[in-house]
Amino acid sequence: MNNKIKPALIGGVIVGLLSVIPFVNYCCCIWAIGGGVVAGMLYIKNSPTRVPNGDGAIVGALSGIVGAVIYLIIGLPVAFFFGAAEIEARLRQTGLQMPMSGTALIVVGVLFTAVCLLVLATLGGLLAIPIFEKRKDSPLPPPPPPETGGPGTYPA
């Protein structure tokens, strides 16, 4: 498990930071998938054996979790700073009655985005396996020699 943490952190930083930066975040789905692919690629590169699809999904999901946490820590205050007052004003201007305030809508939107980042990074980790894993399955080891009755005995 420890060899999955470093690729997941690197991929998660890609997912989280690029999804928060204004104007760059318009491509947030690409950054989430890309962060998962990078995490999967780094994991494959450092693995001494062939990496199964499940491990690619795990390292992608871990990078998605890291990216989602980064997004929540940075994105929620940014969304409050830039959007809460504007959402409240627009809702009052249109006369639309919402069961939630603008602040609650921002929190729900940020949480939904964090879940989407997790899912898309997992998909990116899965995509990394067929793209970067070029090793073939290792053949099965040969069967052990048949037992002949112990040392000092000869087959008949």
C-alpha positions as CSV (number, residue, x, y, z in Angstrom):
1,M,0.0,0.0,0.0
2,N,2.9,2.4,0.7
3,N,4.0,2.3,-2.9
4,K,0.5,3.7,-3.9
5,I,0.7,6.7,-1.6
6,K,3.3,8.7,-3.5
7,P,1.7,8.4,-7.0
8,A,-1.7,9.1,-5.4
9,L,-0.4,12.3,-3.7
10,I,1.2,13.6,-7.0
11,G,-2.0,12.7,-9.0
12,G,-4.2,14.2,-6.3
13,V,-2.3,17.5,-6.3
14,I,-2.8,17.7,-10.0
15,V,-6.5,16.9,-9.6
16,G,-7.1,19.3,-6.7
17,L,-5.0,22.4,-7.7
18,L,-5.9,22.5,-11.4
19,S,-9.6,22.1,-10.5
20,V,-9.5,25.1,-8.2
21,I,-7.6,27.7,-10.3
22,P,-10.1,30.1,-12.0
23,F,-10.4,29.8,-15.8
24,V,-8.3,26.6,-15.7
25,N,-11.0,24.9,-13.7
26,Y,-13.4,25.0,-16.7
27,C,-11.7,21.8,-17.8
28,C,-12.0,20.1,-14.4
29,C,-13.1,16.8,-15.9
30,I,-9.9,16.6,-17.9
31,W,-7.8,17.5,-14.8
32,A,-9.4,14.8,-12.7
33,I,-9.0,12.1,-15.4
34,G,-5.4,13.3,-16.1
35,G,-4.5,13.2,-12.4
36,G,-5.7,9.6,-12.2
37,V,-3.8,8.7,-15.3
38,V,-0.6,10.3,-13.9
39,A,-1.0,8.5,-10.6
40,G,-1.5,5.2,-12.5
41,M,1.5,5.8,-14.7
42,L,3.7,6.5,-11.8
43,Y,2.5,3.4,-10.0
44,I,3.1,1.2,-13.1
45,K,6.5,2.7,-13.5
46,N,7.6,1.9,-10.0
47,S,6.0,-1.6,-9.8
48,P,8.3,-4.5,-10.3
49,T,5.4,-6.8,-11.5
50,R,2.5,-6.4,-13.9
51,V,-0.2,-4.1,-12.4
52,P,-3.8,-5.4,-12.4
53,N,-6.7,-3.2,-13.3
54,G,-7.9,-3.1,-9.7
55,D,-4.6,-1.5,-8.5
56,G,-5.0,1.1,-11.2
57,A,-8.5,1.9,-9.9
58,I,-7.2,2.0,-6.3
59,V,-4.4,4.4,-7.0
60,G,-6.8,6.5,-9.1
61,A,-9.3,6.6,-6.3
62,L,-6.7,7.6,-3.8
63,S,-5.6,10.4,-6.1
64,G,-9.2,11.4,-6.4
65,I,-9.6,11.5,-2.6
66,V,-6.5,13.7,-2.2
67,G,-7.7,15.9,-5.0
68,A,-11.2,16.2,-3.5
69,V,-9.8,17.2,-0.1
70,I,-7.6,19.8,-1.8
71,Y,-10.6,21.0,-3.7
72,L,-12.7,21.3,-0.6
73,I,-10.0,23.1,1.4
74,I,-9.3,25.7,-1.3
75,G,-12.5,25.6,-3.5
76,L,-15.1,26.2,-0.8
77,P,-13.6,29.5,0.5
78,V,-13.0,30.6,-3.1
79,A,-16.6,29.8,-4.0
80,F,-17.9,31.7,-0.9
81,F,-15.7,34.7,-1.7
82,F,-16.7,35.0,-5.4
83,G,-20.2,33.5,-5.6
84,A,-22.3,33.5,-2.4
85,A,-23.5,37.1,-2.6
86,E,-24.1,36.9,-6.3
87,I,-26.2,33.8,-6.1
88,E,-28.3,35.3,-3.3
89,A,-28.8,38.5,-5.4
90,R,-29.7,36.5,-8.5
91,L,-32.2,34.4,-6.6
92,R,-33.9,37.5,-5.1
93,Q,-33.8,39.3,-8.5
94,T,-35.6,36.4,-10.3
95,G,-38.1,35.9,-7.5
96,L,-37.3,32.2,-7.4
97,Q,-38.0,30.6,-4.1
98,M,-35.4,28.0,-3.2
99,P,-35.5,25.7,-0.2
100,M,-31.8,26.4,0.3
101,S,-29.9,29.7,0.5
102,G,-27.1,30.6,-1.8
103,T,-24.5,29.4,0.8
104,A,-26.1,26.0,1.0
105,L,-26.2,25.8,-2.8
106,I,-22.5,26.5,-2.9
107,V,-21.7,23.8,-0.3
108,V,-23.9,21.2,-2.2
109,G,-22.2,22.2,-5.5
110,V,-18.7,21.9,-4.0
111,L,-19.5,18.5,-2.5
112,F,-20.9,17.3,-5.7
113,T,-17.8,18.4,-7.6
114,A,-15.6,16.7,-5.1
115,V,-17.5,13.4,-5.6
116,C,-17.2,13.9,-9.4
117,L,-13.4,14.4,-9.0
118,L,-13.1,11.1,-7.1
119,V,-15.1,9.2,-9.7
120,L,-13.2,10.7,-12.7
121,A,-9.8,10.2,-11.1
122,T,-10.7,6.5,-10.5
123,L,-11.6,6.3,-14.2
124,G,-8.2,7.8,-15.0
125,G,-6.4,5.2,-12.9
126,L,-8.3,2.5,-14.8
127,L,-7.4,4.1,-18.1
128,A,-3.7,4.2,-17.2
129,I,-3.4,0.4,-17.1
130,P,-4.1,-0.4,-20.8
131,I,-2.1,2.7,-21.9
132,F,1.1,2.3,-19.9
133,E,1.2,-1.4,-18.8
134,K,3.1,-3.1,-21.5
135,R,4.4,-6.1,-19.6
136,K,2.7,-9.4,-20.5
137,D,1.3,-11.7,-17.8
138,S,4.2,-13.8,-16.4
139,P,3.8,-17.5,-17.2
140,L,3.0,-19.8,-14.4
141,P,6.0,-21.2,-12.6
142,P,6.8,-24.8,-13.5
143,P,5.2,-27.5,-11.3
144,P,7.4,-28.9,-8.5
145,P,9.2,-32.2,-9.3
146,P,7.3,-35.3,-8.3
147,E,8.3,-36.8,-5.0
148,T,10.2,-40.0,-5.3
149,G,10.1,-41.3,-1.8
150,G,12.8,-39.2,-0.1
151,P,16.6,-39.1,-0.3
152,G,18.5,-42.2,-1.1
153,T,15.7,-43.9,-3.0
154,Y,15.7,-44.4,-6.8
155,P,12.8,-44.6,-9.1
156,A,12.0,-48.1,-10.3
